Amino acid sequence: MSGGRLAIGTIAVSLAMFMNVLDSSIANVAIPTISGDLGVSVDEGTWVITIFAAANAVSIPLTGWLTQRFGQVRLFVASILLFVFASWLCGIAPNLPMLLAARILQGAVAGPLAPLSQALLLGAWPRQKSSSALALWSMTALVGPIAGPSLGGWITYDYNWSWIFYINIPVGFFAAAVTWLVFRDRESASRRLPIDTVGLVLLVIWVASLQIMLDKGKDLDWFNSPVVVALGIVALVGFAFFLVWELTEKNPIVDLRLFTQRNFAGGTIAISVAYGMFFGTLVLLPQWMQGYLGYRAIDSGLATAPLGIFAIVLTPVMGR
């Protein structure tokens, strides 16, 4: 693939990735406003972030199995369209339970978008320019979280918080249509695989428990709370059973044997720590500024935006 076809395909895939990472941060500054409109406390409102992250954390490891079952392009396009549908449900939600249900769906279908966008770009670009493709992917992944707080603050302050979800609809439809037109003839092979039901259940249990424990630990006074202790025990025991099961299962839902490769294990750990620090700051700072410093939503977003400017500036250099 080359020329204009490669360019427009890259734009479409990047827009889908941008939409995904944007939604990871755009709601952060709107939590106080959403909570007020829905008649709940800010602590309850933070479940909008927690539940998305938990569903996303569970679905990302399933991408490999889903790709083998349905194919890269079909799964990617279906995930975009379901993400658009979930965004619409978030926007029309009249109460917190419906909003949380929509965010669960949104987080779950967003899981395959990041790994598949990277895979599609690497498959489309010439091998000698793969580093440039990864640099473009990284830049897209960084712009979303940086733009999210500012955009979310502006929309919340000048319009209505529902529009932080509605803006995904035109972007998603465009990205899905163009991706299908450009990449459908490059579909990966698919095959029927048995479902590792036990592994899937264990994955959901320990990842969801760990995510909720980390997100709600501060509010519940960490291990002084029996809820946090219970979540920690469930996460630990579930993880232990998950390891044993996946390492002995013939068709595991997550192939943990990849971690026996030193480069893969080291790279995964490094990226996890780096993104954990980056996204953690983006989530916490806007809420602290609004809750304790009295910032408006738009002001807290603008104050947070410079966090990733150096990353955006330096990312293109990585491709050389």
GULUMSE-72949 format. One record per residue: residue in one letter; x, y negated, z of N, C-alpha, C, O, CB in turn. Coordinates in steps of 0.1 Angstrom, whole numbers, plus 2048, in hexadecimal, padded with zeros to 3 digits. Glycine has a CB too. Example, Ala and Ser with C-alpha at 12.3 -4.5 7.8 and 13.67 -1.06 7.14 Angstrom:
residues 2
a88483984E87B82D84E88482184E88E82185587182D85A/s88081684788980B84788180084F8867F585088D806839/
***
This chain:
residues 320
m80880C8008008008008097F48008137F38077F680080C/s8057E97F880D7DD7F78057D27F27F97D37EF8197E07EE/g80B7C67F28047BA7ED7F87B57F47F87B78018007BD7DF/g7EE7B07ED7E27AB7F47DB7B57FB7D57B28067DA7A57E9/r7DA7C27F77D37CC7FE7D97CF80B7D27D08157D37D97F5/l7E67CF80C7ED7D18197EA7C58227E87C782E7FC7D3817/a7EB7B981C7E97AD8247DB7AC82B7D97AA8377EB7A081C/i7D17AE8227C37AE8287C07B98317B87B883B7B97AD81C/g7C67C582E7C47D08387CB7CD8457C57D18507CA7DD832/t7D67C78457DD7C38517D57B98597D47BA8657EB7BE84E/i7CF7AF8527C77A58597BB7AC85F7B87A986B7C279B84E/a7B47B58587A87BB85E7AC7C486A7A57C38747A27C4853/v7B67CB86A7BA7D48757BE7CB8817BB7CD88C7C67DD871/s7C67C087E7CA7B78887BE7B088F7BE7AD89B7D47AC882/l7B47AC8877A87A688C7A17AF89679C7AB8A179E7A2881/a7A07BC89379A7C689C7A27C78A979C7C78B47997D4895/m7AF7C78A77B87C78B37B67BB8BB7B67BB8C87C67C98AF/f7B67AF8B57B47A28BB7A77A28C37A679E8CE7B57978B1/m79C7A78BD78F7A78C378F7B08D07897AC8DA7847AD8B9/n7967BB8CF7987C48DB79F7BD8E679A7BD8F179F7D18D6/v7AB7B88E47B37B28EF7AD7A58F47AE7A18FF7C17B08EA/l7A679E8EB79F7928EF7957958F979378D90379978B8E3/d78D79F8F77837A39017887A890E7817A891877A7AD8FB/s7957AB90F79B7AF91B79D7A392479F7A59307A87B6919/s79E79791F7A178B92779778092679677792E7AE786923/i78E78091B78577591977B77392477676892777F77690C/a77777F92A76D77E93477277A94276A77694B76678C936/n77F77A94478577795178176995777C768962794778950/v78275F94E77F75295377074F95476B74695B78574794A/a76875894E75975694E75275E95A74675D95C75375B941/i75A76696175476E96C74C76597674176997975F775974/p75175A97B74975298473B74D97E73174E984750746989/t73C74997173074596A72675096871A74F96A73373E95D/i72B75C96372376896171C76C96E71176F96E72B77395B/s72476C97971F77098671476798A70976C98F72A770990/g71675A98870B75098C6FE7529846F375298971074298B/d7007549776F475596E6ED7629716E07639706F9755960/l6F476D9756ED77A9776E977B9866E37869896F6785973/g6EC77298E6E877299C6EF77C9A56E97829AE6D977599D/v6FC77D9A27047879AA71177F9AF7147749AB7097939A2/s7187859B972477F9BE72F7809B472F7889AB7287859CB/v73A7789B67457799AD74C7869AE75178C9A474F76E9B0/d74D78C9BB7527999BD74B7A49B47517AC9AE75279D9CB/e73E7A39B47367AC9AC7387AA99D7397B39957277AB9B0/g73A79D99A73C79998C74979F98674A7A197A73C78B98A/t7537A198F7607A698A75F7B49857687B997E76A7A5995/w7547BB9887527C89827517C89737537D296C7457CE988/v74E7BC96D74E7BA95F75B7BD95975D7C394E7497AC95B/i7667B99607737BC95C7787CA96077D7D195777D7B2963/t7757CE96C7797DB9717737E696977A7F09657747DD97F/i7667E69657607F195F7657F29507657FD94B7507EF95F/f7687E794A76D7E793C77B7EE93D77E7F693476E7D9937/a7837EA9467917EF9477917FE94A7998069457997E8952/a78780395378781195678381994A78982394877D813962/a77881594377481C93777F81C92C780826926767816932/n78681192B79081092179C8199257A282091C795801920/a79F81A9327AA8229367A78319347B08399317AD820945/v79B83593579784393379784692479B851920789845939/s79383D91C79184090D79E84090579F8478FB787837907/i7A88389097B48379027BB8449007BF8488F57BD82D908/p7BD84C90B7C48599097BC8639007C286D8FC7C685F917/l7AF8608FE7A78698F67A98678E77A486E8DE7998688F9/t7B085C8E37B18588D57B88638CD7B38658C17BA84B8D5/g7C28698D27C98748CA7BF87F8C67BF8838BA7D48798D2/w7B78848D07AE88E8CD7A388A8C479F8918BA7A88948DA/l79E87E8C67938788BD7988768AF7908788A578E86B8C3/t7A48728AE7AA8708A07AB87D8987A887D88D7B88698A1/q7B088789F7B08948987A389A8957A18A188B7B889E8A1/r79989689D78B89B89A78489488F77D89A88778389A8A7/f78588688F77E87E88678687787B78087387177687488D/g79387587D79B86E87379D86087879585A87E79586E866/q7A985A8757AD84D8797A384287579E83A87D7BB84A874/v7A184186879983686378B83786778582D86C799836853/r78484386777684486B77584087A76C83987E771852869/l77E84588277E84289178083389377982D89B78884A898/f78982D88C78C81F88E78081688A77C80D89279981B885/v77A81987E76F81187A76381388375C80A88776B81586B/a76082088775582289075781B89E74E8168A4754832893/s76481B8A37668148AF7648058AE75E7FF8B77758178B3/i7677FF8A37657F18A17567EE8A17517E58A876B7EC894/l74E7F689A73F7F48997397F68A67307EF8AA7397FD88E/l73D8008AE7378028BB73B7F78C57347F48CD73C8108C1/f7477F28C374C7E78CB7437DA8C873F7D38D275B7E38C8/v7407D88BC7377CD8B87297CF8BF7237C68C47357CC8A9/f7247DB8BE7177DE8C47177DC8D370E7D68D97137ED8C1/a7227E18DA7237DF8E87257D08EC71F7CB8F67307E68ED/s72B7C88E372D7BA8E671F7B38E571C7AA8ED7367B38DB/w7177B78DB7097B28DB7017B58E76FA7AD8EC7027B78CE/l7027C18EC6FC7C58F87007BD9046F87B990D6FE7D48FB/c70D7BA9057137B291070C7A490F70979E9197227B190F/g70B79E9037067919026F878F9066F478590B70878C8F4/i6EF79A9036E17999076DE79E9146D279E9196D97A08FC/a6E87A391C6E57A99296DE7A09326E37959356F37AE92F/p6D37A39386CB79A9416CF79C94F6CB7949586BD79D93F/n6D77A69526DB7A99606E87B09606ED7B49566D07B1968/l6EE7B196C6FB7B796E6FC7C596A7057C99637007B597C/p6F27CE96E6F37DC96B6F47DE95B6FC7E79576E77E4970/m6EC7D79546EC7D89456F97D393F6FE7D99366E07D193F/l6FE7C994570B7C39407167CD94371F7CF93A70E7B6947/l7167D494F7207DD95271F7EA9497297EF94471F7E2960/a7137EE9467117F993D7177F692F71D7FF9297027FD93C/a7147EA92A7197E691D7287E591D72F7E89137137D9919/r72E7E092973D7DF9297437ED92A74E7EF9257407D7936/i73C7F793074280593074380A92274D80F91D73980E938/l73880891A73880C90C74380490474B80A8FC72B809905/q7447F790774E7EF90075C7F39037647F48FA74C7E0904/g75F7F691076C7FA91377080890E77B80A90A76E7FB922/a76681190D76881E90876B81F8F97758258F575C82790B/v7638178F27668178E377280F8DF7778108D47598128DC/a7768068E87827FE8E578F8068E77998028E17827F28EF/g78E8118EE79A8198F07A281C8E47AE81A8E47968258F7/p79C8228D97A48268CE7A981A8C57B281C8BD79B82F8C5/l7A480E8C77A78038BE7B68008BE7BC7FE8B479F7F78C2/a7BC7FF8CA7CA7FB8CB7D48068C57DC8028BC7CE7F98DA/p7D38128C97DC81C8C37D981E8B47E38208AD7DB8298CA/l7CD81E8B07CA8208A27CE8158997D281788E7BB8248A0/s7CC80889E7D17FD8967E07FE8947E47FA8897CD7F089D/q7E780289E7F680489C7F980F89280180D8897FC8078AA/a7F181A8937F482588A7F182187B7F88258727EC83188E/l7E681A8797E281686C7EC80D8667EF80E85A7D481086C/l7F180386D7FB7FA86880880186580E7FF85A7FE7EF872/l80C80A86D81981186B81781A85E82181C85781D81A877/g80B82085C80982885180882184480B8268397FD830853/a80481484580280C83880E8058348118038287F780283B/w81680183E8227F983A82E80283682E80E83B8277F0846/p8377FE82D84280682A84B80983684C80183F84B7FE81F/r85181583685881A84286381084686580E85285E82783F/q86A80A83C87580183F8707F48468787EC84B87D7FE833/k8637F184585D7E584B8547E885784C7E085B8567DD840/s8567F485C84D7F886884F7EF8748467ED87B85080686B/s85C7EA87685E7E18818577D48808527CE88986D7DE883/s8557CF87384D7C387183F7C68738387BD87984F7BF862/a83A7D187082C7D58728297D588181F7D08868287E286C/l8327DB8898317DB8988327CD89E82B7CA8A783C7E489E/a83A7C589883B7B789D82E7B089B8297A88A48477AF896/l8287B188F81B7AB88D8107B18968087A989B8167AE87E/w8117BE8998077C48A28097BE8B07FF7BB8B78097D38A2/s8157BD8B48187B78C28147A98C380E7A58CD8277B88C5/m8167A18B88117938B98027928BB7FD78A8C281678C8AC/t7FB79B8B37EC79B8B47E879F8C27DF7998C87E67A58AA/a7EF7A98C87EC7AE8D57EE7A38E07E87A38EA7F47BA8D9/l7F879A8DD7FB78F8E77F27838E57EF77C8EF80978B8E6/v7EE7808D97E67748D77D87758DD7D376B8E37E47718C8/g7D27818DD7C57838E37C477F8F17BC7778F57C17918E1/p7CD7858FA7CC7829087CF77390B7CA76E9157D578B90F/i7D876D9037DB75F9057D07569017CC74D9087E875C8FD/a7C97598F67BE7518F17B27538F97A974B8FA7BB7538E2/g7B075F8FF7A47639067A075A9117947559117A677190C/p7A975791B7A474D9257A074092079673A9257AF74C92F/s7A873A9177A472D91279772D90A78E72590C7AF728908/l7967379017897388F977D73C90277373690178B7438EF/g77F74590C77574891577073C91E76573A92077975391E/g77A73492277772892A76F71E92276671892778372292F/w77371C91576D71290D75E71690A75570E90B774710900/i75D72390674F72890374672790F73B72390F7507368FE/t74B72C91B74372C92773F71E92B73471B93074B733932/y74971492A74670792F73D6FF9257346F892A7546FF930/d73F7009187376F890E72B6FF9097226F99037406F4903/y72B70D90A71F71490471971D90E71471991872471C8F7/n71A72A90C71473491571D74091572374490B706738911/w71F74692172875292272575D91872E765915728757930/s71875E91471576990B71D7698FE7207738F8706769907/w72175D8FA72875B8ED7377608EE73D7628E472874C8EA/i73C7638FA7497698FB7487778F575277D8F274E769909/f73C77D8F573A78A8EF73578A8E17397928D97317928F8/y72C7808DE72777F8D173177C8C672F7808BB71C7748D1/i73C7758CA7467728C074D77E8BA75377D8AF7517688C6/n74B7898C17517968BB74979B8AF74F7A28A77527A08C6/i73D7978AE73479D8A473979A89673B7A488E7267988A6/p73B78E89173F78C88374D79188175079687673F77D880/v75678F88B76479488A7647A388876B7A887F76C790896/g75C7AA89075C7B88907567BE88275C7C787D7547BE89B/f74C7B887E7467BC8717507BA8657517C385D7397B586E/f7567AF8657607AC85B76C7B685C7707BC85176679E85C/a7717B886877C7C28697797D08657817D785F7817C1878/a76D7D48697687E28667677E485776B7EE85175B7E586D/a7607DA85075E7DB84276B7DB83A76D7E48317557D083D/v7747D283D7807D18367897DD83878F7E382F7887C4839/t78A7E28457927ED84878D7FA84179580183B7917F0857/w7807FB84077B80783877E80682A78281082476C80883A/l77D7FA82477F7F981678E7FB81279180180877B7EB811/v7977F681B7A57F78187AB80581C7B480A8157AC7EC820/f7A780A8277AE81682C7A682382A7AC82E82E7B081483B/r79A82382579383082479983B81C79784681F78582D81F/d7A18378127A884180A7B58468117BD84E80B7AB83B7FC/r7B884181D7C48458247C084C8317C784C83B7CD839827/e7B48528317AF85983D7B88648407BC86C8387A085D83A/s7BA86684D7C28718527BA87E8527AD87D8537C886E860/a7C08898527B98968527B389885F7B889486A7C38A184F/s7A789E85F7A08A186C79E8B086D79D8B786379289986C/r79C8B587979A8C387B7918C58887928BD8917A78CB87C/r78A8CF8887818D289478A8D889F7918E189D7768DC890/l7898D18AA7918D58B67888D88C177E8D18C379C8CB8BA/p78B8E28C97828E58D57848D98DF78E8D38E07868F28DC/i7798D68E67798CB8EF77E8D08FD7798DA90276B8C58F1/d7888CA90178E8CD90F7858C69197898BC91E79D8C8910/t77A8CC91C7708C69257758C49337738B99397638CF926/v77C8CE9387828CC94678C8C194678C8B99507888DA94A/g7958C193D79F8B693C7988A893B79D89F9417A88B8931/l78E8A793378789A93178089693E78288A94277C89C926/v77A89F94577389C95277E89795C77C88D96376B8A8957/l78989F95D79389B96779A88E96379D88696C79E8A6967/l79B88B9567A187E95279887395679C86995C7A387E943/v78B87495478186A95878186796778185C96B77386E953/i78287296E78187197D78D86A98278C86098A78087F983/w79A86E97F7A58689857A885A9807AC8519887B1871984/v7A68589737A984B96D79F8409727A38359767A984B95E/a79284497278883A97778A83798678982C98A77A840974/s78D84298E78F84099C79B83699F79A82D9A779184D9A3/l7A68399987B28319997AF8229957B381999C7BD836992/q7A982098A7A681398579D80B98E7A07FF99179F814977/i79381199378980A99D7908089AA78E7FD9B077D81399F/m7998119AF7A080F9BB7A98039BA7AA7FA9C37A881B9BF/l7B18029AF7BA7F79AD7B37E99AB7B77DF9B07C37F99A1/d7A77EA9A47A07DD9A27997D89AE7987CC9B17967DF997/k7947E19B678C7DD9C27937DF9CF78D7DB9DA77F7E69C2/g7A07E39CF7A77E59DB7A87D89E47A67D99F07B57EA9D8/k7AB7CD9DD7AD7C19E57A07BC9EB7A07B89F77B27B59DC/d7957BD9E47887B99E97847C29F577D7BD9FE77D7BA9DF/l7887CF9F57847D8A0078E7DAA0A78D7E3A137807E59F9/d7997D1A0A7A47D2A147AC7DFA137B07E5A1D79E7D1A22/w7AE7E3A077B67EEA037B47FBA0C7A87FFA0D7C57EAA05/f7BE801A127BC80EA187B680DA267B5817A2D7C9815A19/n7B2801A2A7A9800A3679B803A33793804A3C7AB7F2A3C/s798804A2678A807A22789816A1E79281CA177877FFA15/p77F81DA2477D82BA2077A82EA1177D838A0C772831A29/v774823A0B7728259FD77E8259F578082E9EC7698199F8/v78881D9F879581D9F179D8299F47A382F9EB79D8109F5/v79C82EA007A383BA0479D8469FC7A484F9F67A283DA13/a7908479FB7898519F478D8519E578F85B9DF77A8509F5/l78D8459DF7908449D179F8489CF7A284E9C578E8359CC/g7A88449D87B68489D77B78579D77BF85D9CF7BE8429E1/i7B085E9E07B186C9E17AC8739D57B287C9CF7AA8719EE/v7A086E9D079A8749C47A48729B87A687B9B078D86D9C1/a7AA8669B77B38649AC7BF86D9AC7C48729A27B88559AC/l7C586E9B87D18779BA7CE8859B77D588C9B07D68759C8/v7C488A9BD7C08999BB7BC89B9AD7C08A59A77B589D9C5/g7B48929A77B08939997BC8939907BC89B9867A6888996/f7C688A9937D288A98A7DA89798B7DF89B9817DA87E98E/a7DB89C9977E28A99997DC8B49917E38BB98A7E38AC9A8/f7CF8B59927C88C098B7C98BD97C7CA8C79747B98C098F/f7C88B19787C98AD96A7D68B19647D78B79597C789E968/l7E18AE96B7EF8B29667F08C19647F48C695A7F98AE970/v7EB8C996E7EC8D796D7E48DD9627E88E595A7E88DE97B/w7D88D89617CF8DC9567D48D99487D48E293F7C18D6958/e7D88CD9467DC8C89397E98CF9347EB8D29287DE8B9938/l7F28D293E7FF8D993A7FD8E79378068EE9318098D7946/t7F28ED93B7EF8FB9387E48FE92E7E290992A7EC902945/e7DD8F392A7D28F59217D88F69127E18EE90F7C98E8922/k7D28FE90A7D69008FD7D38F48F47DC8F08EC7D090D8F6/n7C88EE8F67C48E28EE7C18D78F87B58D38FA7B88E58E5/p7CB8D18FE7C88C69087C28BA9027C58B68F67D58C390F/i7BA8B390A7B58A69067BF89B9057BE8928FC7A98A290F/v7CA89D90D7D689490C7E289D90D7E48A59167D688A919/d7EA89B9037F68A490280289E90A8098959067FB8A58F3/l8028A391680C89D92081B8A291D82489D9228098A292E/r81C8AB9148298B09108328A590983E8A69088288BD907/l82B89B9048328908FE83B8899078468849038288868F8/f83888A91484088391E84D88A92185588592983888192B/t84F89691B85C89D91C86689691387289991585B8AC919/q86288E90A86B88690186F87A90986787190C8648838F4/r87C87890B88186D91387D85F90D87985691589086E914/n87E85D90187B8508FB86C84D8FC8698418FF87F8508EC/f8648578FA8558548FB85285190A84A84890C84E8618F7/a85785991385485692185984992685284192C85A86192A/g86684592286B83892686482D92086182392787A838922/g86182E91385982390C84C8219128478169148588268FE/t84582C91583782B91B83782492882F81C92B83183991C/i84182893184282293E84581393D83F80B94484D829947/a84F80F9348538019338477F992E8457EE93385E800929/i8407FE9248347F691E8297F59298237EA92A82F7FD912/s82780093081C7FF93B81F7F59458177ED94981B80D941/v82C7F594A8307EB95482F7DD94F8297D495583E7ED959/a8347DA9438347CD93D8257C893B8227BC93E83B7CD930/y81D7D093580F7CC9328077CB93F7FE7C29408087D5928/g80A7D39498047D29568067C495C7FD7BE9618087DD95F/m8137C095C8167B39618107A895980B79E95F8257B1962/f8107A994C80B79E9447FC79D9457F779294780E7A1935/f7F47A89447E67A79457E17A59537D779E9557E07B4940/g7E97AA95D7E57A796B7E579896E7DC7939747EE7AE974/t7EF7919697F078296A7E477B9637DE7729697FD77D965/l7E17809577D677A9507C977B9567C07739557D677F941/v7C778795D7BA7899647B97819717AE77B9737B8798967/l7C37819797C277B9867C376C9867BC76598E7CD78098E/l7CC76697E7CE75797E7C174F97C7BF7469847D8753974/p7BA7529717AE74A96F7A474A97B79E74097E7A774E963/q7A275698179975798C79E74F99879674999F796766990/w7AB75099A7B17499A67B073A9A47AC7329AD7C074D9A8/m7B27359987B17279957A37219967A171799C7B6724986/q79972999278B7259937867269A277F71E9A778272D98A/g78A7319A87857349B678B72B9C17857289CA7877429B9/y7997289C07A07229CA7A57149C77A770C9D07AB72A9CF/l7A77119BA7AC7049B67A16FB9B07A36F09AD7B77069AC/g7957019AE78A6F99A878B6F699A7856ED9957896EC9B0/y7936FE9927946FB9847876FF97D7807089817A070497E/r7846F89727796FC96977D70896178970B9607746F0960/a77470F95B77771B95478171894878A71F94676B72294E/i77E70D94178670993679470593A79E7089337806FE92D/d7956FF9467A26FA94B7AB70694F7B770694C7A06F0956/s7A47109567AC71B95A7B172394E7BC72994E7A4724963/g7A97239437AD72A9377B97239307C272A92C7A272B92D/l7B87169307C370F92A7D07109327DB71092C7C0700928/a7CF71193F7DA7129487E17209467ED7219497D770F956/t7D972A9437DE7379427E473A9347ED7429337D3741944/a7E073392A7E473591C7F373591A7F873E9127DE72B913/p7FB72C92080972C91D81173892181D73991E80F720924/l80B74192981274D92E81875592382375A925808756936/g81275691781775E90D81D75790182075D8F780D767908/i81F74A9028257438F78327488F283574A8E68257348FA/f83B74A8FC84974F8F984875D8F28507608E985174F905/a83E7658F783D7728F18397718E283E7798DA83377B8F9/i8307688DF82B7668D18377618C98387668BD81F75D8D1/v83E7588CE8497528C685475C8C385A75D8B98507468CE/l8577658CD86276F8CC85E77B8C48677828BF8677728D9/t85177F8C484D78B8BE85178D8B08567988AC83E78C8BF/p84F7838A785478489986278889786678F88E851778891/v86B7838A18797868A087C7958A288579A89D88177E8AB/m87379C8A98747AA8AC8747B289F87A7BD89F86A7AF8B6/g86D7AD89586C7B58898797B48808797BB8768617B0881/r8837AC88488E7AB87B89A7B487F8A47B487989479C87C/
***
